């Protein structure tokens, strides 16, 4: 069977990536950027720092800093209004997955029309989006280089998964110097998100030799460097290795897609406004226990890699290794701790089964099985 491989046309990673990116942006001949970011980065002056670098290249800018965690339809609509008011001809997304996803949604609706709800699902757009440059500040979501965007529909309390080649950024930038200020909980959550991307891509029904190579290298780097990045936030080597790890995991899932961890985590995020990476980390061992009947050999490989590159995980099976890594980096232990309610599991399961990310899980589940996985993660022994 033929496979396709999607990623941005150009990607700049490593030390001084940001400076090199400015030269690339300058050569595009664009006139004014709308910088889409969150309030925290805006207050810290990071958005204006990027704007200043653009100004040095004779490119004007405006800032939209209303991208919130788990960006919503309202955020997207506000971003569309800000783009129109600014008269910008391209977008720079600055931050982690929330900023990138919000920016992607604004960019695709700008050129295709309608509303963002029209693009839920697979390849619903007809035209390329407005030019989008994605500057990353976290090491986990890989949204800066993927064809995925996730937007919360507040009316339905559902996270919409938008999978569309036309939301892929034109250029992605991963400069580890922008990641050094990440607090430990965010480093942990985004790192476990990257691990989930790699694991789900490796056991996906549409995995290929290319995605396998990316996923396995990502798992190796995450096992070796995530705890250091969490506990030693200024460690430059750990930050750079995690930047590469999350990018590799993005290459893997951008093309092999994902599974029930993401399909189920999206519902938790949409329903309770919970952090995506934390939800993934809590669900990952329970979904993969369910998947063992169809993907045991591949999951055993993952367990061996985790143990090889992290001595704290040596000798553990894959489920215990994933669980212990989450503990080492400080992930909460249960959905119960996050305020999730068991009486909502039926609705969550119904919505998870409709999520496009679940279609490539190695086993197709029914509603009762999805509820059972939620139950297992609710209050594990």
N, C-alpha and C positions, 0 to 999 in steps of 0.2 A: 504494500500500500504506500502511495506517495505521501510525503509529509511536507509541511510548510514550516518556515522558521521566521518569526517576527521579532524585530527589535529596532530601536532607533537607527537612523542612518549613521549618526556619529555619537560616540560616547567617550568622555574624557574622565579618567580615573586617576587618583593618586595625588601626591604632593604637587602643589601649584596648578591643579586642574582648573581652579576658578579663573586664574589669570589667563591661562591658555584659552579658556572658553570665551572670554571677552573678545579675543582676536577673531574667533570663529563667528561670533554674533555680529561683530562689526562688518564682516565680509558679506553678510546676508543682505545688506542694503535696507534694513528695516528702520523705521523712524521713531516709533514711540511704543514703549512696553507698558502693559498693565502687570505689575508685580502682584501675584496672588499669594497671600501668606496668612499666617495666623497672628492674633493679637500679641502673643508672647514675643515672637521674633521681631515684630514691628516695634514694640516697646524697647527691646534690647538694642535697637538700631541696626539690626542685620539687614532689614529691607532697604533702608536708606544707604547702607554700605554698598549693597548691590546696585542700587540706583546711581550712586556716585561713580561706580566703575563704568556703568553704562554711559553716564554723562561724559566721562573722559573719552568715550568713543563717539561723541556727538549724537547720542541716542537719548531722547527724552523719556520720562517715566512718570507713572502715577502708581499709587499703592492701594490695593484692596486687601484689608487685613481682617476680614470677617470669616475666613475659613475656619470652622470649628472642628474639634474631633468628631468623627463620624459626620462628615459634611452632609447638609440637608438640601432638599429641593429649594427651600428659601434662600440658603447660602448661594446656590447656583443662580437663582433669579436676581439676587442682589448683585452678584458678580457681573451678570449680563448688563445690568443697569450701569454699573461702574465702568464697564468697558465702553459702553456707548458714550457716556459722559466724558470719558478721558479721550476718546477719539484714537485709541491705540490700534496699531496694526499687527501687534503680536502680544503674546502672553509669556511672562516668566513665572513659573511656579517655584516657590521657595519654601522649603520645609520638608515634612515627611509626607506620608501617604494622604493625609487629609487635604493638605494644600494642593498636592498634585492631582488628586481626584476631582476636587472642586474646579481646578483650572481646566482639566480635560473636559469636564462637563460644559463649562462656559464656552470653551473653544469649539466643541462639536455642535452645540446649538447655534452658535453665532453663524456658522457657514451653512448649516443644514436646515435651520428654522425649526419651528414647533417648540416643544418643551422637552425637558430632559427625560420625563417619563416615557417619551416615545422611543427611547433608545435602549430600554431595558432588554437584555437578552443578547443574542449573537449577531453582530454585523448588521445593525439596523440603519446605519447612516449610508448616504449616497455620495457624499463629497468629503474631501479631506478637511480636517479642522483648520482653524486659524493657526498660524505657526506658533508652536509651543516649545519653549526652552525650559527644561526641568532641572533645577539646582537643588540637590538633595542635602538634608542636614541630619538624617537619621540612617541607621543601618538595619533595615528590616523589611519594609514593605515592597521595595523595588518598583514602586509605582512610577518612579521617574523614567523607567525604561519599558514599561509593559503596555499591552493593549487592554488592560483592565481598569475600570473605574467603578467605585462603589459609592452610591449616594443613598442617603436615608430618605425615604418617602414618609414624612411625618403623618400624613393622613392615614396611611395603612400600617404604620409602625413596622415597616419592612425596609431592609437594605436592598436596593436594586443593584444587581450585578450587571454592569455594562461591559461586554467583551466585544471589541470592535477595533479592527486594524487601524481605523482612522483616528483613534484617540492616542495612538503611539506618539510620544514627543519627537520632535525633529532632532533634538540634541539633549543628551543627559549628562549631568556633571556631578561627579562624586569626589569632592575634596575633603579628605579626612579632617582637615583643620576646622571645618565647619561643624564637625561632630563631637569635638572635644568637650563641649559644654553640656552635652546631653546628661541629664540626671540618671542615676542608677536604675530607677524603676522603668524609665523609658528605654534605656539601653537594653534592659532585660526583656521587656515586652517585645520590642522590635526585633531583637535577636532570636527570640523563640518564634516569632512570626516568620523570620527567614528560614529557620529550621523546618517549620511546618510546610513552607513552600517547597523546600527541597524533598522532604519525605513524601508529600502528596504527589509531587511530580514523578518521583522515582517509582511509585507503585501505581501510577495512572495507567489506564487502559490504552492510552495513546502515547506512552513514552517511546522515545527513539534513542539510538546510540548517542546522538548529540545531547539530548536532554539528560540522559543518564550520566554522561561525563560531567556536565555542569552540576547536577544535583549531588553527586558523590563528593566532588571537590568542595562544594559549599558545606556539606555536612562535616567534612574533615576540618575545615577552617573554623566553623562554629564551635565544634567540640573543643578545639585547641585554644580559641581566643575569646569566646564570649564571656566566660567568667572573669578573665583579666580586664576586659573592657568595662564590665559592670563594676568591679571592685577597685580598679585603677583607672579612673576616667581620663587621666591625662597621658596614658600610655599610648604613644603614637603608633607603635607597631600593631598593637591590638586593634586600635581604631581603623588603621588602614586595612588590616586583614579582614575585619568585619565588613568594611565597605566593599571589598572584593567578594566576600562570602554572600552578602545579600544580593549583589548584582548577579552572581552565578546562579543563585537560587531563583532570581527573577527570570534569567534566561531559560531556566528549566521549566518553571510553571507557566511562563508566557506562551510556551509552545506545547507542553504536555498537559496543561491545565491542572486542576486541583482535585478535590474530593470532598467527602462529607465533613471534614473538619471545618473548612471554609463555609460550606453550605449551612452548617449549623451555627457557626460563630457569627455569620452575618445576621442571623435572626436574633441572637442575644444582643448584638450591637444595636440593631434597629429597634428592638422592643424595650431595652433597658438603658440604652446609651452607654454601653460598657466598652472599655478599651479592647480593640480588635486583637492585638497581640496576646493579651492576657487570656481572652476567650479561646484563642487557638491553642495556647499552651496547656490550658486545662482540658480541652477536648482531645488533643492529639493522642495521648496514650490509650484512651478509651476507644477512639475510632480505629486506631491501628490494631488493638486487640480484636476488634470485630473483623478487621481485614485479614487477620492472620490465616484464616482458612483458605484464602485465595492468593495471598502474597507473602507467605511465610519465608520463602527463600530470600526474597528481596529485603524484607524487614530484618531478617537475620544478618544480612550484609550490613545494613545500617547500624545495627547493634554492635557489630564487630568494629566498625569504623569509630563509633563513639567511644568505645573502650580503648581502642588503639591510640587515639589522639587526646584522651583525657583519662589520666590514671584513676581519678575518682569514680569513673564509670566502668573500669576494667572488670570483666567477668560477669557483668550484668546482662540479662537479656534486653532486647530493644525496648520493651515497655518500661521496665524498671530503670533503664538508662535515661530515657526521655524524662521520666518522672523525677529522677534524682537531679538531672541537670536543671530542671525547672526550680527545684528546691534550692540548689546552690546559688542560683541567680536571684532568688527572692520572689518568685511568682506565688500568688495566693494558692491555697491548697484545694479549694472547692468552689463550685458555683454557688453554694449556699452562702459562703463568705461575701460574695458579690451582690447578694440580695435577690438572686433569681428565685422564682416561685415555682414549685412543682406543678401547681394547678395550670400553669401556662404551657406545659410541655406539649400538649396536644396541638395547640395553635402553632407553636414553634416548629414542631415536626412537620405539620402540613406545609408550612412555608419553606422549610429546608428542602423538602422533596421537590419543590418547584425551582429551586436555585440552580442556575446553569452550572455552577461549580461541581455539583454532585454527580453530573452525568458521566464523568470519567473515573469515578471511584471504582476500585477493583471488584466490589460486590454491590449490586443494587439492593437497597434495603426497602422494607415496608415501614409504615408509620409506627407500628409497635416496636420495631427494632431501633428506629431513631429515638423514640421515647426512652427505650432502654439505655441507650448511650448517654442521653441527658441525665438519666437517673444515676448511672454509674459515676458521672462527673459531679453530681450534686453534692454528695457527701462520701467520698471514697474512704475506705478503711485506712 
